[in-house]
């Protein structure tokens, strides 16, 4: 007997970054995602940052990026999944970002694998 799984199919904005992720690039990425959310309202967002090396990440960097995201109302209206490398230093930063994003009213969650992120995005 075959196992049948029913999956929700939703529209998804997906971005995959690789290489150095400095603060300038983080802010550009937030800008790009905000513009995409305006263009495609209601679509969930999946950011895959596993192939990046982060040079930003201080608390002031995080606050600046979250405040930039605040300027896009459309980002408050969608679920945002952030997939990061499974490394202690990156998870610590990801947890700070997640906490601040949620505090500011975003539906935002960090993951270390894209399958879990997709499952969470499909829950809504």
C-alpha positions as CSV (number, residue, x, y, z in Angstrom):
1,X,0.0,0.0,0.0
2,X,1.3,3.5,-0.9
3,X,1.3,6.2,1.7
4,X,-0.4,9.3,0.4
5,X,0.5,12.7,1.8
6,X,-1.5,15.8,1.1
7,X,0.6,19.0,0.9
8,X,-0.7,22.6,0.7
9,X,0.6,24.3,-2.4
10,X,1.2,28.0,-1.7
11,X,2.8,30.7,-3.6
12,X,6.3,31.2,-2.4
13,X,9.0,33.9,-2.8
14,X,12.3,32.0,-2.4
15,X,15.7,33.6,-2.2
16,X,19.0,31.8,-1.9
17,X,22.1,33.7,-1.0
18,X,25.7,32.5,-1.2
19,X,29.0,34.1,-0.2
20,X,29.7,37.0,2.2
21,X,26.7,38.5,3.9
22,X,27.7,41.9,5.2
23,X,25.4,44.5,6.6
24,X,25.1,46.3,3.3
25,X,23.9,43.1,1.6
26,X,21.6,42.3,4.5
27,X,19.8,45.6,4.1
28,X,19.7,45.2,0.3
29,X,18.1,41.7,0.8
30,X,15.5,43.2,3.1
31,X,14.7,45.9,0.5
32,X,14.5,43.2,-2.3
33,X,12.2,41.0,-0.1
34,X,10.0,44.0,0.7
35,X,9.6,44.9,-2.9
36,X,8.8,41.3,-3.8
37,X,6.2,41.2,-1.1
38,X,4.6,44.4,-2.6
39,X,4.6,42.8,-6.1
40,X,3.3,39.4,-5.0
41,X,1.1,40.2,-1.9
42,X,0.2,37.2,0.3
43,X,3.1,35.0,-0.8
44,X,5.2,33.3,1.9
45,X,8.9,34.0,1.9
46,X,11.7,31.5,2.2
47,X,15.2,32.8,2.7
48,X,18.0,30.2,2.4
49,X,21.2,31.6,3.9
50,X,23.0,28.3,4.5
51,X,25.7,29.0,2.0
52,X,26.6,32.4,3.4
53,X,29.3,33.7,5.7
54,X,28.0,36.4,7.9
55,X,30.1,39.4,8.7
56,X,27.2,41.4,10.2
57,X,25.3,40.3,13.3
58,X,25.8,42.7,16.1
59,X,22.7,43.7,18.0
60,X,22.8,47.1,16.3
61,X,23.0,45.4,12.9
62,X,20.0,43.2,13.7
63,X,18.0,46.2,14.9
64,X,18.8,48.1,11.8
65,X,17.7,45.3,9.5
66,X,14.4,44.8,11.5
67,X,13.7,48.5,11.3
68,X,14.3,48.4,7.6
69,X,11.8,45.5,7.3
70,X,9.3,47.6,9.3
71,X,9.1,50.0,6.4
72,X,7.3,47.3,4.4
73,X,3.8,46.7,5.6
74,X,3.5,43.7,3.2
75,X,6.2,41.8,5.2
76,X,3.9,41.9,8.2
77,X,1.2,40.1,6.2
78,X,3.1,37.0,5.3
79,X,5.1,34.2,6.9
80,X,8.8,34.4,6.6
81,X,11.1,31.4,7.1
82,X,14.9,31.9,7.4
83,X,17.1,28.9,6.8
84,X,20.6,29.3,8.4
85,X,23.6,27.1,8.8
86,X,23.5,24.7,11.7
87,X,26.4,26.4,13.5
88,X,26.3,27.7,17.1
89,X,27.3,31.2,16.2
90,X,24.8,31.5,13.4
91,X,22.0,30.0,15.5
92,X,22.7,32.5,18.2
93,X,22.3,35.4,15.8
94,X,19.3,33.7,14.1
95,X,17.5,33.4,17.5
96,X,18.1,37.1,18.2
97,X,16.7,38.0,14.8
98,X,13.7,35.7,15.2
99,X,12.9,37.1,18.7
100,X,13.1,40.7,17.5
101,X,11.1,40.1,14.4
102,X,8.4,38.4,16.3
103,X,8.4,41.1,18.9
104,X,7.9,43.7,16.1
105,X,4.9,41.7,14.8
106,X,6.4,39.7,12.0
107,X,5.4,36.0,11.5
108,X,9.1,34.9,11.3
109,X,10.9,31.7,12.2
110,X,14.4,30.3,11.7
111,X,15.3,26.8,10.6
112,X,18.4,24.8,9.8
113,X,16.7,22.8,7.0
114,X,14.4,23.9,4.1
115,X,12.0,21.0,4.5
116,X,11.0,22.1,8.0
117,X,10.8,25.6,6.8
118,X,8.4,24.6,4.0
119,X,6.3,22.6,6.4
120,X,6.0,25.6,8.7
121,X,5.1,27.9,5.7
122,X,2.4,25.5,4.6
123,X,0.8,25.4,8.1
124,X,-1.1,28.6,7.6
